[in-house]
Amino acid sequence: MSSIVDSIEKEMKRRAYEAAMAILQSYQGQVHEAMEEFQGAFAAFIAPTMNLFRTGKGRRGKRMSGSMPI
């Protein structure tokens, strides 16, 4: 009788681990998607910003009318 109970307990644990693995794999996929989206957004932001510094068209050190000095 105890071997049947042991078998049932092992099967329940196995199924619980399978469910946990599926959840973690789904979460991992969502994290990878978010990282890709972040990298794309970062690249879209950083390219124009870097161009401002390369071309010297940034506001650095210049005073605009009505604004505080930088």
PDB file of N, CA, C and O in Angstrom:
ATOM      1  N   MET A   1       0.822  -1.195   0.000  1.00  0.00           N
ATOM      2  CA  MET A   1       0.000   0.000   0.000  1.00  0.00           C
ATOM      3  C   MET A   1       0.863   1.254   0.000  1.00  0.00           C
ATOM      4  O   MET A   1       0.548   2.231  -0.680  1.00  0.00           O
ATOM      5  N   SER A   2       1.964   1.224   0.773  1.00  0.00           N
ATOM      6  CA  SER A   2       2.800   2.418   0.841  1.00  0.00           C
ATOM      7  C   SER A   2       3.484   2.697  -0.496  1.00  0.00           C
ATOM      8  O   SER A   2       3.772   3.853  -0.807  1.00  0.00           O
ATOM      9  N   SER A   3       3.749   1.662  -1.291  1.00  0.00           N
ATOM     10  CA  SER A   3       4.379   1.888  -2.592  1.00  0.00           C
ATOM     11  C   SER A   3       3.422   2.612  -3.543  1.00  0.00           C
ATOM     12  O   SER A   3       3.859   3.408  -4.375  1.00  0.00           O
ATOM     13  N   ILE A   4       2.122   2.339  -3.421  1.00  0.00           N
ATOM     14  CA  ILE A   4       1.133   3.043  -4.247  1.00  0.00           C
ATOM     15  C   ILE A   4       1.093   4.521  -3.847  1.00  0.00           C
ATOM     16  O   ILE A   4       1.064   5.404  -4.704  1.00  0.00           O
ATOM     17  N   VAL A   5       1.092   4.774  -2.554  1.00  0.00           N
ATOM     18  CA  VAL A   5       1.084   6.159  -2.060  1.00  0.00           C
ATOM     19  C   VAL A   5       2.364   6.877  -2.506  1.00  0.00           C
ATOM     20  O   VAL A   5       2.319   8.029  -2.935  1.00  0.00           O
ATOM     21  N   ASP A   6       3.495   6.188  -2.399  1.00  0.00           N
ATOM     22  CA  ASP A   6       4.763   6.775  -2.847  1.00  0.00           C
ATOM     23  C   ASP A   6       4.723   7.097  -4.338  1.00  0.00           C
ATOM     24  O   ASP A   6       5.180   8.156  -4.767  1.00  0.00           O
ATOM     25  N   SER A   7       4.177   6.183  -5.114  1.00  0.00           N
ATOM     26  CA  SER A   7       4.072   6.403  -6.561  1.00  0.00           C
ATOM     27  C   SER A   7       3.187   7.602  -6.877  1.00  0.00           C
ATOM     28  O   SER A   7       3.510   8.413  -7.745  1.00  0.00           O
ATOM     29  N   ILE A   8       2.082   7.705  -6.171  1.00  0.00           N
ATOM     30  CA  ILE A   8       1.168   8.837  -6.387  1.00  0.00           C
ATOM     31  C   ILE A   8       1.857  10.149  -6.000  1.00  0.00           C
ATOM     32  O   ILE A   8       1.750  11.146  -6.713  1.00  0.00           O
ATOM     33  N   GLU A   9       2.557  10.139  -4.878  1.00  0.00           N
ATOM     34  CA  GLU A   9       3.269  11.349  -4.446  1.00  0.00           C
ATOM     35  C   GLU A   9       4.343  11.754  -5.455  1.00  0.00           C
ATOM     36  O   GLU A   9       4.494  12.936  -5.766  1.00  0.00           O
ATOM     37  N   LYS A  10       5.085  10.777  -5.961  1.00  0.00           N
ATOM     38  CA  LYS A  10       6.115  11.067  -6.959  1.00  0.00           C
ATOM     39  C   LYS A  10       5.496  11.651  -8.227  1.00  0.00           C
ATOM     40  O   LYS A  10       6.024  12.601  -8.806  1.00  0.00           O
ATOM     41  N   GLU A  11       4.379  11.077  -8.650  1.00  0.00           N
ATOM     42  CA  GLU A  11       3.701  11.573  -9.855  1.00  0.00           C
ATOM     43  C   GLU A  11       3.193  12.998  -9.638  1.00  0.00           C
ATOM     44  O   GLU A  11       3.286  13.832 -10.539  1.00  0.00           O
ATOM     45  N   MET A  12       2.666  13.278  -8.470  1.00  0.00           N
ATOM     46  CA  MET A  12       2.181  14.629  -8.170  1.00  0.00           C
ATOM     47  C   MET A  12       3.341  15.632  -8.187  1.00  0.00           C
ATOM     48  O   MET A  12       3.207  16.735  -8.718  1.00  0.00           O
ATOM     49  N   LYS A  13       4.470  15.243  -7.606  1.00  0.00           N
ATOM     50  CA  LYS A  13       5.638  16.118  -7.614  1.00  0.00           C
ATOM     51  C   LYS A  13       6.147  16.344  -9.035  1.00  0.00           C
ATOM     52  O   LYS A  13       6.516  17.459  -9.404  1.00  0.00           O
ATOM     53  N   ARG A  14       6.163  15.272  -9.828  1.00  0.00           N
ATOM     54  CA  ARG A  14       6.626  15.380 -11.213  1.00  0.00           C
ATOM     55  C   ARG A  14       5.754  16.352 -11.991  1.00  0.00           C
ATOM     56  O   ARG A  14       6.265  17.190 -12.734  1.00  0.00           O
ATOM     57  N   ARG A  15       4.444  16.245 -11.825  1.00  0.00           N
ATOM     58  CA  ARG A  15       3.516  17.144 -12.527  1.00  0.00           C
ATOM     59  C   ARG A  15       3.663  18.587 -12.043  1.00  0.00           C
ATOM     60  O   ARG A  15       3.573  19.529 -12.831  1.00  0.00           O
ATOM     61  N   ALA A  16       3.889  18.746 -10.751  1.00  0.00           N
ATOM     62  CA  ALA A  16       4.094  20.099 -10.215  1.00  0.00           C
ATOM     63  C   ALA A  16       5.366  20.715 -10.795  1.00  0.00           C
ATOM     64  O   ALA A  16       5.382  21.895 -11.143  1.00  0.00           O
ATOM     65  N   TYR A  17       6.431  19.918 -10.901  1.00  0.00           N
ATOM     66  CA  TYR A  17       7.671  20.415 -11.489  1.00  0.00           C
ATOM     67  C   TYR A  17       7.478  20.752 -12.965  1.00  0.00           C
ATOM     68  O   TYR A  17       8.001  21.759 -13.443  1.00  0.00           O
ATOM     69  N   GLU A  18       6.733  19.922 -13.689  1.00  0.00           N
ATOM     70  CA  GLU A  18       6.463  20.204 -15.101  1.00  0.00           C
ATOM     71  C   GLU A  18       5.704  21.520 -15.256  1.00  0.00           C
ATOM     72  O   GLU A  18       6.012  22.324 -16.136  1.00  0.00           O
ATOM     73  N   ALA A  19       4.720  21.728 -14.401  1.00  0.00           N
ATOM     74  CA  ALA A  19       3.950  22.976 -14.457  1.00  0.00           C
ATOM     75  C   ALA A  19       4.846  24.172 -14.135  1.00  0.00           C
ATOM     76  O   ALA A  19       4.767  25.207 -14.797  1.00  0.00           O
ATOM     77  N   ALA A  20       5.687  24.030 -13.131  1.00  0.00           N
ATOM     78  CA  ALA A  20       6.598  25.120 -12.766  1.00  0.00           C
ATOM     79  C   ALA A  20       7.573  25.412 -13.903  1.00  0.00           C
ATOM     80  O   ALA A  20       7.876  26.574 -14.174  1.00  0.00           O
ATOM     81  N   MET A  21       8.062  24.377 -14.562  1.00  0.00           N
ATOM     82  CA  MET A  21       8.973  24.569 -15.688  1.00  0.00           C
ATOM     83  C   MET A  21       8.282  25.307 -16.828  1.00  0.00           C
ATOM     84  O   MET A  21       8.877  26.193 -17.442  1.00  0.00           O
ATOM     85  N   ALA A  22       7.050  24.955 -17.110  1.00  0.00           N
ATOM     86  CA  ALA A  22       6.310  25.629 -18.178  1.00  0.00           C
ATOM     87  C   ALA A  22       6.117  27.107 -17.855  1.00  0.00           C
ATOM     88  O   ALA A  22       6.258  27.965 -18.727  1.00  0.00           O
ATOM     89  N   ILE A  23       5.798  27.395 -16.610  1.00  0.00           N
ATOM     90  CA  ILE A  23       5.616  28.792 -16.191  1.00  0.00           C
ATOM     91  C   ILE A  23       6.935  29.553 -16.320  1.00  0.00           C
ATOM     92  O   ILE A  23       6.958  30.677 -16.821  1.00  0.00           O
ATOM     93  N   LEU A  24       8.022  28.947 -15.874  1.00  0.00           N
ATOM     94  CA  LEU A  24       9.325  29.609 -15.949  1.00  0.00           C
ATOM     95  C   LEU A  24       9.771  29.821 -17.395  1.00  0.00           C
ATOM     96  O   LEU A  24      10.361  30.854 -17.714  1.00  0.00           O
ATOM     97  N   GLN A  25       9.497  28.856 -18.269  1.00  0.00           N
ATOM     98  CA  GLN A  25       9.849  29.021 -19.678  1.00  0.00           C
ATOM     99  C   GLN A  25       9.048  30.156 -20.308  1.00  0.00           C
ATOM    100  O   GLN A  25       9.579  30.923 -21.111  1.00  0.00           O
ATOM    101  N   SER A  26       7.783  30.261 -19.947  1.00  0.00           N
ATOM    102  CA  SER A  26       6.959  31.358 -20.441  1.00  0.00           C
ATOM    103  C   SER A  26       7.503  32.691 -19.947  1.00  0.00           C
ATOM    104  O   SER A  26       7.613  33.647 -20.714  1.00  0.00           O
ATOM    105  N   TYR A  27       7.838  32.749 -18.679  1.00  0.00           N
ATOM    106  CA  TYR A  27       8.402  33.966 -18.098  1.00  0.00           C
ATOM    107  C   TYR A  27       9.717  34.329 -18.785  1.00  0.00           C
ATOM    108  O   TYR A  27       9.968  35.499 -19.075  1.00  0.00           O
ATOM    109  N   GLN A  28      10.542  33.337 -19.039  1.00  0.00           N
ATOM    110  CA  GLN A  28      11.825  33.569 -19.701  1.00  0.00           C
ATOM    111  C   GLN A  28      11.601  34.163 -21.095  1.00  0.00           C
ATOM    112  O   GLN A  28      12.321  35.074 -21.504  1.00  0.00           O
ATOM    113  N   GLY A  29      10.611  33.651 -21.817  1.00  0.00           N
ATOM    114  CA  GLY A  29      10.290  34.197 -23.133  1.00  0.00           C
ATOM    115  C   GLY A  29       9.846  35.649 -23.049  1.00  0.00           C
ATOM    116  O   GLY A  29      10.227  36.469 -23.886  1.00  0.00           O
ATOM    117  N   GLN A  30       9.045  35.966 -22.045  1.00  0.00           N
ATOM    118  CA  GLN A  30       8.587  37.345 -21.867  1.00  0.00           C
ATOM    119  C   GLN A  30       9.754  38.274 -21.534  1.00  0.00           C
ATOM    120  O   GLN A  30       9.797  39.414 -21.998  1.00  0.00           O
ATOM    121  N   VAL A  31      10.693  37.789 -20.736  1.00  0.00           N
ATOM    122  CA  VAL A  31      11.862  38.596 -20.387  1.00  0.00           C
ATOM    123  C   VAL A  31      12.702  38.861 -21.633  1.00  0.00           C
ATOM    124  O   VAL A  31      13.170  39.981 -21.836  1.00  0.00           O
ATOM    125  N   HIS A  32      12.895  37.844 -22.464  1.00  0.00           N
ATOM    126  CA  HIS A  32      13.669  38.032 -23.696  1.00  0.00           C
ATOM    127  C   HIS A  32      12.988  39.040 -24.621  1.00  0.00           C
ATOM    128  O   HIS A  32      13.659  39.886 -25.211  1.00  0.00           O
ATOM    129  N   GLU A  33      11.668  38.958 -24.753  1.00  0.00           N
ATOM    130  CA  GLU A  33      10.936  39.926 -25.575  1.00  0.00           C
ATOM    131  C   GLU A  33      11.113  41.340 -25.040  1.00  0.00           C
ATOM    132  O   GLU A  33      11.355  42.272 -25.807  1.00  0.00           O
ATOM    133  N   ALA A  34      10.993  41.501 -23.738  1.00  0.00           N
ATOM    134  CA  ALA A  34      11.145  42.825 -23.133  1.00  0.00           C
ATOM    135  C   ALA A  34      12.557  43.366 -23.350  1.00  0.00           C
ATOM    136  O   ALA A  34      12.732  44.558 -23.602  1.00  0.00           O
ATOM    137  N   MET A  35      13.557  42.503 -23.254  1.00  0.00           N
ATOM    138  CA  MET A  35      14.934  42.937 -23.477  1.00  0.00           C
ATOM    139  C   MET A  35      15.134  43.397 -24.914  1.00  0.00           C
ATOM    140  O   MET A  35      15.801  44.403 -25.155  1.00  0.00           O
ATOM    141  N   GLU A  36      14.564  42.668 -25.870  1.00  0.00           N
ATOM    142  CA  GLU A  36      14.677  43.054 -27.274  1.00  0.00           C
ATOM    143  C   GLU A  36      13.992  44.394 -27.523  1.00  0.00           C
ATOM    144  O   GLU A  36      14.525  45.242 -28.238  1.00  0.00           O
ATOM    145  N   GLU A  37      12.813  44.588 -26.936  1.00  0.00           N
ATOM    146  CA  GLU A  37      12.106  45.859 -27.094  1.00  0.00           C
ATOM    147  C   GLU A  37      12.912  46.998 -26.486  1.00  0.00           C
ATOM    148  O   GLU A  37      13.007  48.077 -27.071  1.00  0.00           O
ATOM    149  N   PHE A  38      13.487  46.764 -25.325  1.00  0.00           N
ATOM    150  CA  PHE A  38      14.293  47.793 -24.670  1.00  0.00           C
ATOM    151  C   PHE A  38      15.504  48.150 -25.521  1.00  0.00           C
ATOM    152  O   PHE A  38      15.821  49.328 -25.686  1.00  0.00           O
ATOM    153  N   GLN A  39      16.178  47.147 -26.058  1.00  0.00           N
ATOM    154  CA  GLN A  39      17.359  47.411 -26.877  1.00  0.00           C
ATOM    155  C   GLN A  39      16.992  48.216 -28.114  1.00  0.00           C
ATOM    156  O   GLN A  39      17.737  49.110 -28.517  1.00  0.00           O
ATOM    157  N   GLY A  40      15.843  47.905 -28.722  1.00  0.00           N
ATOM    158  CA  GLY A  40      15.398  48.663 -29.888  1.00  0.00           C
ATOM    159  C   GLY A  40      15.087  50.103 -29.533  1.00  0.00           C
ATOM    160  O   GLY A  40      15.460  51.021 -30.263  1.00  0.00           O
ATOM    161  N   ALA A  41      14.411  50.303 -28.422  1.00  0.00           N
ATOM    162  CA  ALA A  41      14.074  51.661 -27.992  1.00  0.00           C
ATOM    163  C   ALA A  41      15.334  52.427 -27.612  1.00  0.00           C
ATOM    164  O   ALA A  41      15.456  53.614 -27.915  1.00  0.00           O
ATOM    165  N   PHE A  42      16.256  51.766 -26.961  1.00  0.00           N
ATOM    166  CA  PHE A  42      17.505  52.419 -26.573  1.00  0.00           C
ATOM    167  C   PHE A  42      18.286  52.840 -27.811  1.00  0.00           C
ATOM    168  O   PHE A  42      18.817  53.950 -27.866  1.00  0.00           O
ATOM    169  N   ALA A  43      18.357  51.958 -28.801  1.00  0.00           N
ATOM    170  CA  ALA A  43      19.072  52.289 -30.038  1.00  0.00           C
ATOM    171  C   ALA A  43      18.406  53.460 -30.747  1.00  0.00           C
ATOM    172  O   ALA A  43      19.090  54.331 -31.283  1.00  0.00           O
ATOM    173  N   ALA A  44      17.072  53.486 -30.753  1.00  0.00           N
ATOM    174  CA  ALA A  44      16.352  54.586 -31.393  1.00  0.00           C
ATOM    175  C   ALA A  44      16.603  55.902 -30.664  1.00  0.00           C
ATOM    176  O   ALA A  44      16.596  56.958 -31.296  1.00  0.00           O
ATOM    177  N   PHE A  45      16.821  55.866 -29.381  1.00  0.00           N
ATOM    178  CA  PHE A  45      17.088  57.074 -28.595  1.00  0.00           C
ATOM    179  C   PHE A  45      18.546  57.501 -28.705  1.00  0.00           C
ATOM    180  O   PHE A  45      18.835  58.685 -28.880  1.00  0.00           O
ATOM    181  N   ILE A  46      19.451  56.559 -28.607  1.00  0.00           N
ATOM    182  CA  ILE A  46      20.868  56.905 -28.494  1.00  0.00           C
ATOM    183  C   ILE A  46      21.441  57.412 -29.814  1.00  0.00           C
ATOM    184  O   ILE A  46      22.315  58.279 -29.797  1.00  0.00           O
ATOM    185  N   ALA A  47      20.983  56.907 -30.950  1.00  0.00           N
ATOM    186  CA  ALA A  47      21.545  57.337 -32.235  1.00  0.00           C
ATOM    187  C   ALA A  47      21.370  58.838 -32.456  1.00  0.00           C
ATOM    188  O   ALA A  47      22.359  59.513 -32.744  1.00  0.00           O
ATOM    189  N   PRO A  48      20.161  59.395 -32.337  1.00  0.00           N
ATOM    190  CA  PRO A  48      20.029  60.846 -32.519  1.00  0.00           C
ATOM    191  C   PRO A  48      20.778  61.637 -31.445  1.00  0.00           C
ATOM    192  O   PRO A  48      21.318  62.707 -31.727  1.00  0.00           O
ATOM    193  N   THR A  49      20.812  61.125 -30.240  1.00  0.00           N
ATOM    194  CA  THR A  49      21.518  61.816 -29.162  1.00  0.00           C
ATOM    195  C   THR A  49      23.009  61.894 -29.465  1.00  0.00           C
ATOM    196  O   THR A  49      23.630  62.941 -29.284  1.00  0.00           O
ATOM    197  N   MET A  50      23.575  60.795 -29.919  1.00  0.00           N
ATOM    198  CA  MET A  50      25.001  60.788 -30.253  1.00  0.00           C
ATOM    199  C   MET A  50      25.279  61.725 -31.424  1.00  0.00           C
ATOM    200  O   MET A  50      26.327  62.370 -31.456  1.00  0.00           O
ATOM    201  N   ASN A  51      24.365  61.813 -32.384  1.00  0.00           N
ATOM    202  CA  ASN A  51      24.548  62.720 -33.513  1.00  0.00           C
ATOM    203  C   ASN A  51      24.589  64.168 -33.048  1.00  0.00           C
ATOM    204  O   ASN A  51      25.342  64.970 -33.600  1.00  0.00           O
ATOM    205  N   LEU A  52      23.796  64.514 -32.049  1.00  0.00           N
ATOM    206  CA  LEU A  52      23.822  65.880 -31.524  1.00  0.00           C
ATOM    207  C   LEU A  52      25.204  66.226 -30.978  1.00  0.00           C
ATOM    208  O   LEU A  52      25.706  67.328 -31.198  1.00  0.00           O
ATOM    209  N   PHE A  53      25.808  65.292 -30.275  1.00  0.00           N
ATOM    210  CA  PHE A  53      27.128  65.554 -29.709  1.00  0.00           C
ATOM    211  C   PHE A  53      28.204  65.589 -30.790  1.00  0.00           C
ATOM    212  O   PHE A  53      29.134  66.391 -30.707  1.00  0.00           O
ATOM    213  N   ARG A  54      28.090  64.731 -31.802  1.00  0.00           N
ATOM    214  CA  ARG A  54      29.085  64.703 -32.877  1.00  0.00           C
ATOM    215  C   ARG A  54      29.044  65.972 -33.715  1.00  0.00           C
ATOM    216  O   ARG A  54      30.086  66.495 -34.108  1.00  0.00           O
ATOM    217  N   THR A  55      27.842  66.466 -33.988  1.00  0.00           N
ATOM    218  CA  THR A  55      27.702  67.641 -34.848  1.00  0.00           C
ATOM    219  C   THR A  55      27.831  68.945 -34.082  1.00  0.00           C
ATOM    220  O   THR A  55      27.945  70.007 -34.694  1.00  0.00           O
ATOM    221  N   GLY A  56      27.816  68.888 -32.760  1.00  0.00           N
ATOM    222  CA  GLY A  56      27.930  70.096 -31.954  1.00  0.00           C
ATOM    223  C   GLY A  56      26.668  70.930 -31.940  1.00  0.00           C
ATOM    224  O   GLY A  56      26.722  72.122 -31.635  1.00  0.00           O
ATOM    225  N   LYS A  57      25.535  70.333 -32.262  1.00  0.00           N
ATOM    226  CA  LYS A  57      24.280  71.069 -32.304  1.00  0.00           C
ATOM    227  C   LYS A  57      23.512  71.006 -30.994  1.00  0.00           C
ATOM    228  O   LYS A  57      22.365  71.448 -30.918  1.00  0.00           O
ATOM    229  N   GLY A  58      24.131  70.467 -29.982  1.00  0.00           N
ATOM    230  CA  GLY A  58      23.471  70.410 -28.681  1.00  0.00           C
ATOM    231  C   GLY A  58      23.458  71.779 -28.024  1.00  0.00           C
ATOM    232  O   GLY A  58      24.112  72.702 -28.509  1.00  0.00           O
ATOM    233  N   ARG A  59      22.723  71.924 -26.928  1.00  0.00           N
ATOM    234  CA  ARG A  59      22.589  73.197 -26.224  1.00  0.00           C
ATOM    235  C   ARG A  59      23.734  73.444 -25.258  1.00  0.00           C
ATOM    236  O   ARG A  59      23.708  74.442 -24.538  1.00  0.00           O
ATOM    237  N   ARG A  60      24.690  72.618 -25.215  1.00  0.00           N
ATOM    238  CA  ARG A  60      25.723  72.671 -24.189  1.00  0.00           C
ATOM    239  C   ARG A  60      26.363  74.063 -24.109  1.00  0.00           C
ATOM    240  O   ARG A  60      26.970  74.540 -25.068  1.00  0.00           O
ATOM    241  N   GLY A  61      26.213  74.695 -22.952  1.00  0.00           N
ATOM    242  CA  GLY A  61      26.852  75.966 -22.706  1.00  0.00           C
ATOM    243  C   GLY A  61      26.178  77.166 -23.342  1.00  0.00           C
ATOM    244  O   GLY A  61      26.626  78.291 -23.121  1.00  0.00           O
ATOM    245  N   LYS A  62      25.137  76.984 -24.112  1.00  0.00           N
ATOM    246  CA  LYS A  62      24.455  78.092 -24.767  1.00  0.00           C
ATOM    247  C   LYS A  62      23.223  78.469 -23.971  1.00  0.00           C
ATOM    248  O   LYS A  62      22.578  77.622 -23.353  1.00  0.00           O
ATOM    249  N   ARG A  63      22.909  79.742 -23.996  1.00  0.00           N
ATOM    250  CA  ARG A  63      21.728  80.205 -23.278  1.00  0.00           C
ATOM    251  C   ARG A  63      20.624  80.495 -24.279  1.00  0.00           C
ATOM    252  O   ARG A  63      20.815  81.222 -25.254  1.00  0.00           O
ATOM    253  N   MET A  64      19.470  79.911 -24.015  1.00  0.00           N
ATOM    254  CA  MET A  64      18.312  80.178 -24.857  1.00  0.00           C
ATOM    255  C   MET A  64      17.500  81.267 -24.181  1.00  0.00           C
ATOM    256  O   MET A  64      17.524  81.382 -22.956  1.00  0.00           O
ATOM    257  N   SER A  65      16.792  82.058 -24.946  1.00  0.00           N
ATOM    258  CA  SER A  65      16.030  83.156 -24.365  1.00  0.00           C
ATOM    259  C   SER A  65      15.025  82.624 -23.359  1.00  0.00           C
ATOM    260  O   SER A  65      14.286  81.677 -23.629  1.00  0.00           O
ATOM    261  N   GLY A  66      15.016  83.257 -22.190  1.00  0.00           N
ATOM    262  CA  GLY A  66      14.065  82.880 -21.160  1.00  0.00           C
ATOM    263  C   GLY A  66      14.433  81.650 -20.367  1.00  0.00           C
ATOM    264  O   GLY A  66      13.633  81.183 -19.556  1.00  0.00           O
ATOM    265  N   SER A  67      15.617  81.112 -20.574  1.00  0.00           N
ATOM    266  CA  SER A  67      15.987  79.906 -19.830  1.00  0.00           C
ATOM    267  C   SER A  67      17.179  80.192 -18.932  1.00  0.00           C
ATOM    268  O   SER A  67      17.901  81.172 -19.115  1.00  0.00           O
ATOM    269  N   MET A  68      17.361  79.338 -17.990  1.00  0.00           N
ATOM    270  CA  MET A  68      18.481  79.446 -17.064  1.00  0.00           C
ATOM    271  C   MET A  68      19.744  78.966 -17.772  1.00  0.00           C
ATOM    272  O   MET A  68      19.661  78.112 -18.655  1.00  0.00           O
ATOM    273  N   PRO A  69      20.906  79.492 -17.408  1.00  0.00           N
ATOM    274  CA  PRO A  69      22.149  78.998 -18.012  1.00  0.00           C
ATOM    275  C   PRO A  69      22.400  77.553 -17.605  1.00  0.00           C
ATOM    276  O   PRO A  69      22.015  77.115 -16.521  1.00  0.00           O
ATOM    277  N   ILE A  70      23.037  76.847 -18.476  1.00  0.00           N
ATOM    278  CA  ILE A  70      23.308  75.428 -18.226  1.00  0.00           C
ATOM    279  C   ILE A  70      24.601  75.283 -17.469  1.00  0.00           C
ATOM    280  O   ILE A  70      25.013  74.166 -17.158  1.00  0.00           O
TER     281      ILE A  70
END
